Amino acid sequence: MDERFEKCIKEGKLVKEKVDPDLIKKEINGAESDIRSATNSFSERDFKWTTIQSYYSMFHTAKALVLSKGYREKSHKCLSIAIKALFIDALTLETKHYDHFRDCMNLREDADYGLVYSENSARTALDWAKDFLNSTKIIIKDDISI
């Protein structure tokens, strides 16, 4: 197992817990809601909020994945590490989703804290969020009924 994953567990930033299908559904619903909001923001040409909402859709999608393996995250960074350890390394999820999640986290920080964003980066973040959610639904379909 990835050393960084083990470190997140040791530091209490990833916690083992029972798989809760209702909580997984809640995270998927949150991801879908954020995508709808991001889509609306994009149509209104509010590219900052599109970027932020797209990232949070990816965040909730990632949480659903990690919850489906019986872990709860306590840090955005450890959530990313868990995605890699539990899904990328296991060849269950395409590497692009891990890369996009990390890249979108950076886009969100740039938009939120540095006020740096564009139509292109907002469109990219929204596309990534939709793709990640669709792939995740396929992976966890047996864990929850969606």
Secondary structure, 3 states (H helix, E strand, C coil): CCHHHHHHHHCCCEEECCCCHHHHHHHHHHHHHHHHHHHHHHHCCCHHHHHHHHHHHHHHHHHHHHHHCCEEECCHHHHHHHHHHHHHCCCCCCHHHHHHHHHHHHHHHHHHHCCCCCHHHHHHHHHHHHHHHHHHHHHHCCCCCC
